[in-house]
Amino acid sequence: MKNEKVVKAALLGLGTVGSGVYKLTCRQADEMERKTGAKLEIKKILVHNMQKKREGVDPSLLTDCWDEIIQDEEIQIVIEVMGGIEPARTRILEALNAGKHVITANKDLVAEYGRELLDAAEKHGVDFLFEAAVAGGIPIIRPLKQCLAANEIDEVIGIVNGTTNYILTKMFEEGMDFEEALAKATELGYAEADPTADIEGLDAGRKVAIMASIAFHSRVTFSDVYTEGITKISARDIFYAKEFGNVIKLLGTAHNTEEGIEVAVYPMMIAQEHPLASVRDSFNAVFVHGDAVDDVMFYGRGAGEFPTASAVMGDVIDVIRDIQYHCTGRISCTCYRNTPIKSMDEVRNKFFLRMQVENKPGVLAAIASVFGEHKVSISKVIQKIVAEDTAELAIVTDTVKEYHMKDALEHLKKLDTVWDICSVIREY
């Protein structure tokens, strides 16, 4: 072909996602030119261990020397799938400062240093794209920045961690306890050897920080996100969720209110008829409300080799198109507001509480009195006899400020008739 155009790229990392990206570039090689007007060539792949055998990868592409990439003027795109903060941050900044376009799947980095990286991209007129950083194969960053840009968005909530969703699905549908469901998730490769970032809500917290920043046009970092995990969810909690017609999901929640941005991750009871309630196993979904579009939901695979590679390659295709039409750097940082982050104490939620109490007259009245003193209104109560002297109370409250609930719980712990507050779960 005459005047054949070739865009050359470097891949940083060849783990699960990096391998998926490389395979997808090979699979799409014949289609790429028709989709973008240019061929894509992976010129270099940065790896840590040059001795490791990698099936299906041309060894001549491999390097452990960053200088071979950063100093190569032919390389226009850098695709970072190494993960972690350093050296990824330094290398991305060097690439942007050298006028190279960067695509990343690195949620940790974007959640903490997104503004710095976007500012560097804007300064040098290059693209910095990160669709894969939030929900794997599910498109959400581009829709928020482009397709829904005409909306004033006031809510983004989602299931953005497949490991915890798989665990909660198994607990709900098959009666597994938490440890059994976690072991199954580990066996299937959904959970890492150290699952802390998943089960404690940290992974979801980083993703919610990124989505909130884009949706509300104001910088939200991971440190702003209140996080709770699912380690305290029990089979008994699942039982009561079913009693009340709910399921329990680990939700990332972000709301843009008149008092500021509310942003948090925690387990929530959600009505079985809500669209998010039907998201099972390792699937993810993000639910968005805008003033013009009303409700929209994005659903699909939130992680994995090819779903994440799909999002990365979508960004690569966008960059190649921008290069072809000389319009790179069109959409950089969209955080043009400076909205305060609302104190978690001021956030309003409904609550489900489960407690073990002394089984005798007047106990429920005493508990109701404590709630009333702290401005907590009770919506539903179920009482079950556990033993001759012990009753189990399941209580659902009306909407209440977090600090009022916190004060009420501290007061309840001092009552001689309240033996154990077993669970405190928010309700959507």
C-alpha positions as CSV (number, residue, x, y, z in Angstrom):
1,M,0.0,0.0,0.0
2,K,1.3,3.4,-0.9
3,N,1.9,6.0,1.8
4,E,1.3,3.4,4.5
5,K,1.0,5.1,7.8
6,V,2.3,3.4,10.9
7,V,1.9,4.5,14.5
8,K,4.5,3.0,16.9
9,A,3.8,2.2,20.5
10,A,5.6,0.8,23.6
11,L,4.0,-1.5,26.1
12,L,5.1,-1.2,29.7
13,G,4.4,-4.5,31.4
14,L,3.5,-7.9,30.1
15,G,1.4,-9.4,33.0
16,T,-2.2,-10.4,32.7
17,V,-3.4,-7.1,31.2
18,G,-0.2,-6.5,29.2
19,S,-0.5,-9.9,27.6
20,G,-4.1,-9.3,26.7
21,V,-3.2,-5.9,25.1
22,Y,-0.5,-7.6,23.0
23,K,-2.7,-10.4,21.9
24,L,-5.5,-8.0,21.0
25,T,-3.1,-5.8,18.9
26,C,-2.1,-9.0,17.0
27,R,-5.8,-10.0,16.6
28,Q,-6.8,-6.6,15.4
29,A,-3.8,-6.0,13.2
30,D,-5.7,-6.3,9.9
31,E,-8.6,-4.2,11.1
32,M,-6.6,-1.4,12.7
33,E,-5.8,0.5,9.5
34,R,-9.5,0.5,8.5
35,K,-10.6,1.7,11.9
36,T,-8.0,4.4,12.4
37,G,-6.3,5.2,9.1
38,A,-2.9,3.8,10.3
39,K,-1.3,0.5,11.3
40,L,-0.3,0.0,14.9
41,E,3.1,-1.4,15.6
42,I,4.3,-2.5,19.1
43,K,8.0,-1.6,18.8
44,K,9.1,-2.3,22.4
45,I,7.8,-4.1,25.5
46,L,9.3,-3.1,28.8
47,V,9.6,-6.1,31.2
48,H,11.3,-6.7,34.5
49,N,12.7,-10.2,33.8
50,M,14.3,-10.7,30.4
51,Q,14.9,-14.4,31.0
52,K,11.3,-15.3,31.5
53,K,9.8,-17.2,28.5
54,R,6.7,-15.6,27.0
55,E,4.8,-17.7,24.5
56,G,3.8,-15.9,21.3
57,V,5.8,-12.8,21.9
58,D,8.7,-11.9,19.6
59,P,11.8,-11.8,22.0
60,S,13.3,-8.9,20.0
61,L,10.6,-6.6,21.2
62,L,11.5,-7.1,24.9
63,T,13.7,-4.7,26.8
64,D,14.4,-4.0,30.5
65,C,15.8,-0.5,29.6
66,W,13.4,2.4,29.9
67,D,15.8,4.7,28.0
68,E,15.3,2.6,24.8
69,I,11.7,3.7,24.9
70,I,11.7,7.2,26.2
71,Q,14.6,8.3,23.9
72,D,13.0,6.7,20.8
73,E,11.4,9.5,18.8
74,E,9.5,7.0,16.6
75,I,7.5,5.7,19.6
76,Q,4.4,8.0,19.8
77,I,2.3,6.1,22.3
78,V,3.2,4.6,25.7
79,I,0.8,2.0,27.1
80,E,1.3,1.5,30.9
81,V,0.0,-1.7,32.4
82,M,2.6,-2.2,35.1
83,G,0.5,-1.1,38.0
84,G,1.5,0.5,41.3
85,I,2.6,4.1,41.9
86,E,6.3,4.0,41.2
87,P,8.1,3.7,38.8
88,A,4.9,4.0,36.8
89,R,4.3,7.7,37.8
90,T,7.8,8.8,37.0
91,R,7.8,7.0,33.6
92,I,4.4,8.3,32.6
93,L,5.4,11.9,33.5
94,E,8.6,11.5,31.5
95,A,6.7,10.1,28.5
96,L,4.1,13.0,28.6
97,N,6.9,15.6,29.0
98,A,8.6,14.0,26.0
99,G,5.5,14.6,23.9
100,K,4.3,11.0,23.9
101,H,0.7,10.0,24.3
102,V,0.0,7.8,27.3
103,I,-2.7,5.2,28.0
104,T,-2.9,3.6,31.4
105,A,-5.0,1.0,33.3
106,N,-3.5,2.2,36.6
107,K,-6.3,3.1,39.0
108,D,-4.0,3.6,42.0
109,L,-2.0,6.2,40.1
110,V,-5.0,8.0,38.5
111,A,-6.8,8.2,41.8
112,E,-3.9,9.8,43.6
113,Y,-2.0,11.7,40.8
114,G,-4.6,12.2,38.1
115,R,-4.4,16.0,38.2
116,E,-0.6,16.1,37.9
117,L,-0.7,13.7,34.9
118,L,-3.5,15.4,33.2
119,D,-1.8,18.8,33.6
120,A,1.4,17.4,32.1
121,A,-0.6,16.0,29.1
122,E,-2.4,19.4,28.6
123,K,0.9,21.3,28.8
124,H,2.4,19.2,26.0
125,G,-0.7,18.9,23.9
126,V,-0.9,15.1,24.1
127,D,-3.5,12.5,25.1
128,F,-3.6,10.9,28.6
129,L,-6.4,8.3,28.6
130,F,-7.4,5.8,31.3
131,E,-10.7,4.1,30.5
132,A,-9.4,0.8,31.8
133,A,-8.6,2.2,35.3
134,V,-12.2,2.1,36.6
135,A,-14.3,-0.8,35.4
136,G,-12.3,-3.0,33.2
137,G,-14.2,-3.6,29.9
138,I,-17.1,-1.4,30.9
139,P,-17.0,2.0,29.2
140,I,-17.6,4.7,31.9
141,I,-14.9,7.3,31.7
142,R,-15.5,8.2,28.1
143,P,-19.4,8.3,28.5
144,L,-19.0,10.6,31.6
145,K,-16.5,12.9,29.8
146,Q,-18.2,12.9,26.4
147,C,-21.6,11.2,25.9
148,L,-23.1,12.6,29.1
149,A,-21.2,15.9,29.1
150,A,-24.5,17.9,28.6
151,N,-25.8,16.6,31.9
152,E,-25.6,17.9,35.5
153,I,-24.8,14.5,37.1
154,D,-25.8,14.2,40.8
155,E,-25.3,10.5,41.4
156,V,-22.9,7.8,40.4
157,I,-23.2,4.5,42.3
158,G,-21.8,1.1,41.3
159,I,-20.5,-2.4,41.9
160,V,-16.9,-1.9,40.7
161,N,-15.1,-4.8,42.3
162,G,-15.7,-8.3,40.9
163,T,-14.1,-10.2,43.8
164,T,-16.5,-8.8,46.5
165,N,-19.5,-9.1,44.2
166,Y,-18.6,-12.8,43.6
167,I,-18.3,-13.4,47.3
168,L,-21.6,-11.7,48.2
169,T,-23.4,-13.6,45.3
170,K,-22.2,-16.9,46.7
171,M,-23.2,-16.0,50.2
172,F,-26.7,-14.9,49.0
173,E,-27.4,-17.6,46.5
174,E,-25.6,-20.7,48.0
175,G,-25.6,-19.9,51.7
176,M,-21.8,-19.8,51.9
177,D,-20.2,-18.0,54.8
178,F,-17.7,-15.3,54.1
179,E,-14.5,-17.4,54.5
180,E,-15.9,-20.2,52.3
181,A,-16.9,-17.7,49.5
182,L,-13.5,-16.0,49.7
183,A,-11.7,-19.3,49.4
184,K,-13.8,-20.1,46.3
185,A,-13.0,-16.7,44.8
186,T,-9.3,-17.3,45.4
187,E,-9.5,-20.8,43.9
188,L,-11.1,-19.3,40.7
189,G,-8.5,-16.5,40.5
190,Y,-11.0,-13.7,41.3
191,A,-9.2,-12.9,44.5
192,E,-5.5,-12.2,44.9
193,A,-3.3,-14.1,47.4
194,D,-3.6,-11.0,49.6
195,P,-7.3,-9.9,49.0
196,T,-7.2,-6.9,51.4
197,A,-7.6,-4.2,48.7
198,D,-10.7,-6.0,47.4
199,I,-12.5,-7.1,50.6
200,E,-11.8,-3.9,52.6
201,G,-13.1,-1.7,49.8
202,L,-9.8,0.0,48.9
203,D,-9.9,-1.0,45.2
204,A,-13.5,0.2,44.8
205,G,-12.6,3.4,46.7
206,R,-9.9,4.3,44.1
207,K,-12.3,3.7,41.3
208,V,-15.1,5.8,42.9
209,A,-12.6,8.7,43.4
210,I,-11.9,8.7,39.7
211,M,-15.5,8.5,38.6
212,A,-16.6,11.2,41.1
213,S,-13.9,13.6,39.9
214,I,-15.1,13.2,36.3
215,A,-18.8,13.2,36.9
216,F,-18.8,16.2,39.2
217,H,-15.9,18.2,37.6
218,S,-14.1,18.6,40.9
219,R,-11.0,16.8,42.2
220,V,-11.7,13.8,44.4
221,T,-8.8,11.7,45.6
222,F,-8.7,8.3,47.3
223,S,-8.0,9.8,50.7
224,D,-11.4,11.6,50.4
225,V,-13.3,8.3,50.1
226,Y,-14.8,6.7,53.3
227,T,-14.3,3.0,52.9
228,E,-15.7,-0.1,54.6
229,G,-15.3,-3.7,53.4
230,I,-17.4,-6.8,53.5
231,T,-15.5,-8.9,56.1
232,K,-18.2,-8.4,58.7
233,I,-21.1,-9.5,56.6
234,S,-22.5,-12.8,57.9
235,A,-24.9,-15.5,56.8
236,R,-27.3,-14.1,59.3
237,D,-27.2,-10.6,57.6
238,I,-28.0,-12.3,54.3
239,F,-31.0,-14.0,55.9
240,Y,-32.4,-10.7,57.0
241,A,-31.7,-9.1,53.7
242,K,-33.9,-11.7,52.1
243,E,-36.6,-11.2,54.8
244,F,-36.7,-7.5,53.8
245,G,-36.6,-8.2,50.0
246,N,-33.1,-6.9,49.7
247,V,-29.6,-8.1,48.5
248,I,-26.3,-6.9,50.0
249,K,-23.8,-5.4,47.6
250,L,-20.5,-3.5,48.1
251,L,-21.4,-0.2,46.5
252,G,-19.2,2.7,45.6
253,T,-21.4,5.8,46.0
254,A,-20.9,9.4,44.9
255,H,-23.4,12.2,45.2
256,N,-23.1,15.8,44.3
257,T,-25.2,17.7,46.9
258,E,-25.7,21.4,47.7
259,E,-23.5,20.9,50.8
260,G,-20.7,19.1,48.9
261,I,-19.6,15.8,47.4
262,E,-20.5,12.6,49.3
263,V,-18.1,9.8,48.3
264,A,-17.9,6.4,50.0
265,V,-17.6,2.7,49.6
266,Y,-19.5,0.3,51.9
267,P,-21.8,-2.7,51.9
268,M,-25.4,-1.7,51.4
269,M,-28.8,-3.4,51.4
270,I,-30.5,-2.7,48.1
271,A,-34.0,-3.6,47.0
272,Q,-34.1,-6.7,44.8
273,E,-36.0,-4.8,42.1
274,H,-33.1,-2.2,41.7
275,P,-31.1,-2.9,38.5
276,L,-27.8,-3.2,40.5
277,A,-29.3,-6.0,42.6
278,S,-29.3,-8.4,39.6
279,V,-25.5,-7.9,39.0
280,R,-24.1,-11.3,39.9
281,D,-20.8,-13.0,40.3
282,S,-17.7,-11.1,39.1
283,F,-19.7,-8.7,36.9
284,N,-19.6,-5.0,37.5
285,A,-22.1,-2.2,36.9
286,V,-22.2,1.6,37.2
287,F,-25.5,3.5,37.7
288,V,-25.6,7.2,36.7
289,H,-28.3,9.8,37.2
290,G,-28.2,13.0,35.1
291,D,-30.7,15.9,34.9
292,A,-31.2,15.4,31.2
293,V,-30.7,11.7,30.6
294,D,-32.3,10.5,33.9
295,D,-31.0,7.0,34.8
296,V,-28.5,5.0,32.8
297,M,-26.5,1.9,33.7
298,F,-23.3,0.4,32.3
299,Y,-22.9,-3.3,32.9
300,G,-20.2,-5.9,32.0
301,R,-16.9,-7.6,32.9
302,G,-15.1,-5.3,35.3
303,A,-11.7,-7.0,35.1
304,G,-9.8,-9.8,33.4
305,E,-7.2,-10.1,30.6
306,F,-9.3,-9.3,27.6
307,P,-12.1,-7.1,29.1
308,T,-9.4,-4.8,30.5
309,A,-7.4,-5.0,27.3
310,S,-10.5,-4.1,25.4
311,A,-10.7,-0.8,27.3
312,V,-7.0,-0.1,26.8
313,M,-7.2,-0.7,23.1
314,G,-10.3,1.5,22.8
315,D,-8.1,4.3,24.1
316,V,-5.2,3.4,21.8
317,I,-7.6,3.6,18.8
318,D,-8.8,7.0,20.0
319,V,-5.3,8.3,20.2
320,I,-4.3,7.0,16.7
321,R,-7.4,8.7,15.3
322,D,-6.4,11.9,17.0
323,I,-2.9,11.7,15.6
324,Q,-4.3,11.1,12.1
325,Y,-6.4,14.3,12.3
326,H,-3.9,16.4,14.3
327,C,-6.3,16.9,17.2
328,T,-4.5,15.4,20.1
329,G,-5.0,16.7,23.7
330,R,-8.7,17.6,23.0
331,I,-10.0,16.5,26.4
332,S,-7.7,16.9,29.3
333,C,-8.6,17.6,32.9
334,T,-12.3,18.4,33.3
335,C,-12.1,19.3,37.0
336,Y,-12.9,23.0,36.6
337,R,-14.8,23.2,39.9
338,N,-13.6,23.2,43.5
339,T,-16.5,21.6,45.3
340,P,-15.9,20.7,49.0
341,I,-16.0,17.1,50.2
342,K,-18.8,16.6,52.6
343,S,-17.9,15.2,56.1
344,M,-19.0,11.6,56.4
345,D,-20.7,12.6,59.7
346,E,-23.1,14.8,57.8
347,V,-24.1,12.2,55.2
348,R,-27.6,10.8,55.5
349,N,-28.4,7.1,55.2
350,K,-30.9,4.5,56.2
351,F,-29.5,1.7,58.4
352,F,-30.1,-2.0,59.1
353,L,-29.0,-3.1,62.6
354,R,-28.9,-6.6,64.1
355,M,-28.4,-7.0,67.9
356,Q,-28.5,-9.5,70.6
357,V,-30.5,-8.3,73.6
358,E,-31.9,-9.6,76.9
359,N,-35.3,-11.3,76.3
360,K,-37.5,-9.5,78.8
361,P,-40.2,-6.8,78.7
362,G,-39.3,-3.2,78.2
363,V,-36.0,-3.8,76.3
364,L,-37.4,-2.8,72.9
365,A,-38.9,0.3,74.5
366,A,-35.6,1.3,76.1
367,I,-33.8,0.9,72.7
368,A,-36.5,3.0,71.0
369,S,-36.0,5.6,73.6
370,V,-32.3,5.8,72.9
371,F,-32.9,6.1,69.2
372,G,-35.4,8.9,69.8
373,E,-33.0,10.8,72.0
374,H,-30.5,10.8,69.1
375,K,-33.0,11.7,66.4
376,V,-33.1,8.2,64.9
377,S,-36.5,7.0,63.7
378,I,-37.3,3.3,63.4
379,S,-39.0,2.1,60.3
380,K,-39.1,-1.8,60.8
381,V,-38.4,-4.2,63.6
382,I,-38.2,-8.0,63.5
383,Q,-37.7,-9.9,66.8
384,K,-36.6,-13.5,67.0
385,I,-36.1,-15.6,70.1
386,V,-32.6,-17.1,70.1
387,A,-32.6,-18.7,73.5
388,E,-34.7,-18.5,76.7
389,D,-33.0,-15.3,77.9
390,T,-31.8,-13.9,74.5
391,A,-33.7,-12.2,71.6
392,E,-32.3,-11.0,68.3
393,L,-33.6,-7.7,67.0
394,A,-33.3,-6.7,63.4
395,I,-34.1,-3.0,63.0
396,V,-34.3,-0.8,59.9
397,T,-34.2,3.0,60.5
398,D,-35.4,5.9,58.4
399,T,-32.9,8.3,56.9
400,V,-30.6,9.7,59.6
401,K,-27.3,11.6,59.7
402,E,-24.3,9.4,60.2
403,Y,-23.2,11.2,63.4
404,H,-26.6,10.7,65.0
405,M,-26.5,7.0,64.3
406,K,-22.9,6.8,65.7
407,D,-24.0,8.5,68.9
408,A,-27.0,6.3,69.3
409,L,-24.9,3.1,68.9
410,E,-22.4,4.3,71.5
411,H,-25.4,4.9,73.9
412,L,-26.9,1.5,73.2
413,K,-23.6,-0.2,74.0
414,K,-23.9,1.1,77.5
415,L,-27.3,-0.5,78.1
416,D,-27.1,-3.6,80.3
417,T,-29.8,-5.2,78.3
418,V,-28.0,-4.9,74.9
419,W,-25.5,-7.7,74.8
420,D,-24.1,-7.3,71.3
421,I,-24.5,-5.0,68.3
422,C,-23.7,-7.6,65.6
423,S,-24.2,-5.7,62.4
424,V,-24.6,-2.2,61.1
425,I,-25.3,-2.0,57.4
426,R,-26.5,0.9,55.4
427,E,-29.5,0.6,53.1
428,Y,-29.9,2.3,49.7
